[in-house]
Amino acid sequence: MAIQILHVVTYMGRGGLETMLMNYYRHIDRDKVQFDFLVHRDFEADYDAEILSLGGRIYHMPRLIPWSLSYRKRLKEFFRAHPEYSIVHVHQDCLSSVALQCAKECGIPVRIAHSHNSNQDKNLKYLIKRYYMKKIPRYATHLFACGKQAGEWMFNGLPYTILANAVDTASYIYSPKVSDQVRRQLNLTEKLVVGHVGRFNPQKNHEFLIDVFHEIAKRDPNAQLLLVGDGDGIQSIREKAIACGIENKITFAGVRSDVSDLMQAMDVFVFPSLYEGLPVTLIEAQAAGLRCIISDTISRECVVSLGLVTSKSLADSPAEWAAHIIEQAKYTRTDHTGEIRNHGYEITDAAKKLERFYLEQGV
């Protein structure tokens, strides 16, 4: 009988941590290890149907309010009603201490905190999140992070394990045939396609990306921006594109299940985030052989394919970014998946390591 792992998340949409989890779930031996998910939204998310098809279960909780006694009571009731979970793996960033504390008080022996980021938005919730983040080591038995920067930020010098944001490299190998097909479908034939994949939230810095692409469009009228993703900030970005007069040069592709194919159609990948952990989309882009231009706020740990990634300061002007992006677009695209595998980002290998960890803890 398979050991059951409970992953505690916000919801299973097509974001970075959720995509990472699904990569592992698809490739782990589900006869030995099975994933279930405790989510905090009441709608059906993008990956829910696939989770159910793989044999996973999805449980729903109300939105996390860390100081809510009723929330904690309900969470403890859930843990006590499900003694099959001896391992709880929590992916709620700064607020992970809430689930970890409840799990500890309910006697769950293995409690994993997983850092997927290296900072937080400086909004009204920031101090509250920092307060709860400091409690994480008190209640976790194991600390995981997507990279060094994410681990140092959340765990403040304590030892942690890096779990690679691994991908199925075979699905990203560059194919001119697939590139041509996708370009025709999206009316991108003969275009300079500048690509980006990410949720529309402040962290991803879409406002700056629009400014940069505005400058690119001035220099190359044949340029097109391909934006993949959705989020609360998408309407303001649409409005900014209209104000800049470039709305017809931007393709809003929405949430997609074929990101690997869409990356085939891109010429360059631009990622000007304000902060990141170690974004899975940058691993995917390198696996696809794309030149990547990223902000210097992103850890150089994400550079796993030599010659594909360059950093630019967010203090540089959009015009400087634009000139650099256009220059970087002049290259012959080749297969870089071997480098991705050699750096430990091949999912078939990474899933075996995680499987061994779970089985060792579950004995």
QUIHU-V625323 format. One line per field, one symbol per residue. burial: # if it has 9 or more other C-alpha atoms within 8 Angstrom, else .. A space follows every 10 residues. Layout:
BEGIN
burial->???
END
This chain:
BEGIN
burial->..######## .#.###.### .####.##.. .######### #.....##.. ##...###.# #......... ##..##..#. ....###### ########## ####.#.#.# #########. .....#..## .######.## ########## #####....# .########. .###...### .###...#.. .#####.### ######.### #######... ..######## ..##..##.# ##...##..# #.#..#...# ########## ########## ########## #########. .#.##..##. .#.....##. ###.##.##. ....###.## #..####### ##.##..##. ...
END
